[in-house]
Amino acid sequence: MAISRRLAAATAGLCAAALALTACGGGGDGVTVQGAKLVKKGKLTTCTHLPYPPFQSAQGGKVVGFDVDVIDLVAKKLGVTQQVIDTPFETIKTGSALNAGKCDVAAAGMTIKPERARFIDFTKPYFNATQALMAKKGITYASLDDVKAKKLKVGSQASTTGEDFVHSKGIDSKSFKDSASLLNGLRSGQVDVIIEDYPVVQGWLKDPANAAYGVAASLNTGEQYGFAVRKGKNPKLLSLINQTIDEARQSGEYKKIYEKWIGPMPAGA
């Protein structure tokens, strides 16, 4: 959609003043590369929600992580560079960020769910995920039923499958806006135990600042992560991402990325 020069100038000024990890979406400079529609020339623009290590987090003024490395492979295939935009997770899972032309692809450690697939087109799964409970070191729980029976205060991240899972067990968790706030909720004693994706918890436990905590339970929920593109509008980009995932697995590049950010890659991962 065309915009006036005055509005374009104002928008450019706002973008220049924005944080390095964010960018203004939309605009009229969309292009097509190898059949894939991109909102910005020379860029594969990725929407994510920070922080969510080891999948995406800010380090030294850059966004890095598992998801970033995989999408970098897609950008390389297209002959462009990746630009990462931090946006609320709610706008990612509902497809509103993609629909607004803010980005080309969503990469946010996002579980593939039928209700989300109504609004976005998921790629094939690129990561098998489980949930974990994190609490004071040495404490373990047999299940969420055990947690509920002990009447413990549970923390969860808003709009996530982990939160959905504890709610499905009849637990009224305290909701935190992002993973960093969730971890702080545990460390500050606001809650007794938190639920989060297992790789994220493992990443936290590598930090000496979290030495007093450990995995209290592993919960296999059968979840798988997928990247996403705009619903029904970018089939070629969807195909290119799927192709890249397959090629990375076959070449060993996926395993390198997995071991870089997660740890030893189990069979069938």
N, C-alpha and C positions, 0 to 999 in steps of 0.2 A: 504494500500500500504506500502510495506516495505521501510525503509530508512536506509542509512548507519549509522554505529555507530558514526562516526564523525559528521554527520548532526544531529543525535539524540542528541548528547551531546551539540552541539551548540544551538539547539532548546531549550533544557532543561535550558541552561544558560539564554537564552533570556526570557523564561517564568518566571524564578526565579526573574529576574530583572523587570518584568512587574508590573504594578499596581495591587493591590489586587483584584480589580473588573474586571480584564480581565484575559484571559487565552489563551493558544495556542490551536488551534483546530487541528483536523485530527489525524494523528498518526496511529499506527497499533494495538492498544489495544482495539478495538471494541469488544463488547460482546453482547449476546442475553439473555434477562431476561424475562421470561414468554412470550416469543415470540416477545418481543419488542427489536429492535436493538438500542444499546446505544454506543456512541463513546468512552466512558471511563468506565472502570470497577468501579463499586460501585457508579457511579454518573449519575444523570439525568442532562444533560447539557442544559441550557436554554440560548438562544440568546435574548437580549432585547436591547433597546436604552435608555440610561439615559441622563438627568433625565426626568421622566414623572409621577410625583406624581399625584394622590395617587396610581397609578398602579405599578410603580417601581421607586425607588430613593435610593440614597446612604445615609445611616445614621450610624454613628459610625463605619465605615469600612465595613458595610454589605449592601447588596441590600435588601430592604424590600418593601412591598406594596401588593396591592390587587392581582395582577397577581402572585406574588411570593408565597403568601399563598395558592392560588388554586393549583399551580403546586407542591407545597410541599406535597399536598395530593396525587398527582400522584406518586411522589417519594416514599412516605410512602407505597403506595400500591405495588410498585416494590421492596421495601426493600433496597432502596438506598437513597443517599442524593442529594439535588439539588445544582448544581454549576451554577452561573449566569455569563454570559459573555456580556460585553457591546460592541455593534457593530453598525455601521451605519444603520439607518432604511432602507435605499435603499437596503442593502444586505439582509435584512430580507424579505421585501415584494416581492423581485424578486426571492427568494429562493436560492440565491448564497451562503449564509452562511450555510444553511442546506446541499446543494449539495457538499460543500467543506469539510464536516465533522467537521465543527466548533462546531456544537451543534445538539441536538436531537429534540428540540422543540423550536418554536419561541413564545414568550409571551411578547407582546409589545403594549398592548392597540390597537390592529390592527383591523380595520374595515374589515369585510368580503365583498369582491368585486369580481365580475366575472373575471375581468382582472388579479387580483392577484391569483385567484384560477387556472389560467392556469399554474402557476409555483410552487404552494405549495398546500398541502392538508389541508384544514381548518377543524377544529373540529366543532361540533354544536355550536351555539352561547352561550356565557357564560355571556354576559353583553349587555344590551340595552343602547345605547348611543345617546346623542343629542349634538348639538353644542351650544356654547354661545358666545356672543359678550361681551367683557370687555372694559370698558372705565372709565372716571372719575365718581365718585359717584354722583348719582342724574341725570345722563344723560341716556335717554332711546331712543331706535329707534324702529319704527314699523316693520322694515324689512331691509334686505340688500339693497333693492331699495331705502329706505330712506337714508341709508348711502351713496349710490352712488349719489343720488340727491344733497346731501350736500357737495359732492366732498371731503370727508374726506380721510385721509391717513390710509389705512388698513394694518395691519400686519398679517401674517400667518406663520405657520411652514411648512418648505419644505417637499414635498412628502406626505402630509397628505390629508385626505378627506376634512378637513376644508378649506385647500387651494384650492382644486378642486372645492369646493362649491362656494367660492367667485369668482373664475375665471369664473364659469358657469353663474354667474350673471353679467359678463362684468366688474368686478372690477380687476384692475391690482394691486394686493397687493405686499407689500414689503415682501420678503421671508427671514425667519430666519432659521438657521441650526437646532435648537432644541427649546424645550419649554422654557428653562431658558433664552435663547437669545431673544425669542419672548416677554416674560414678561419684560425683560430689555429694549426692544425697546419701549414698552408702557411707562414705568416709566421714561425713558430718553427723551421722547418727539419725538422720531423718527417717531412715528405713533400716530394717534388719537384714534384708536380702534383696538383691536385684536380679532381674532376668534380662539377658542380652544374648545376641548371637555369639556362639562359642568362640569363633576366631577373634572377635572383638575383646572378649574377656581374656583370652590367652595373650593378646597384645598388651592389655592393661597389666597383667601379672608379670610381664617382663620388666616393668618399671619398678625400681627399688622403692619408690614412694608408695607402692601398693603391696609391700611385702607382708603386711598384716592380714592379707585376704587370700582366698583361694576359691577353687571351684567346689561348690557345695553339692551340685548335681548336674548331670548332663541329660538333656531332654531331647530325644530323637523325635522331631516333629515332621520329618519327611520333607522339609522345605528345600527349595532350589531357587537360586537367584537367576534373574534374567535382566538384560539391558532392554530398553524400550525406545520406540520411535512413535511419531504421531500416528494416531489411529487411521488406517486406510489411506495415508497420504504419502508414504515414503517406502514402498515395497523394495526398491532397489537397494536402499541403505540397509534395510532389514536383512536382505539376502547377503549383502557384503559382510555384515557383522557376523552372521551365521557361518559364512565361509571362512572368515578369519578365525573364529573359535575352533572350527574343525582343523584348519591348517596349523594353528598354534599347538593343538593337542598332538597332531601327527609329527610335527617337527621337534617337539620337546621344549618349545618356547613357553608353553603353558606351564609345564613342570618347573621351569626356571623361575617364572613369575610366582608360582605357588610357594616354592621353597624360599624365595626372597622375602615374601611378606607374611606367610603363614607358618611355614616349617615343613618337615618331612611330609611328602605327599602320599597319603594312603592309597592302596589299590582301590580302583573304582571311583576315585575322586573326580 
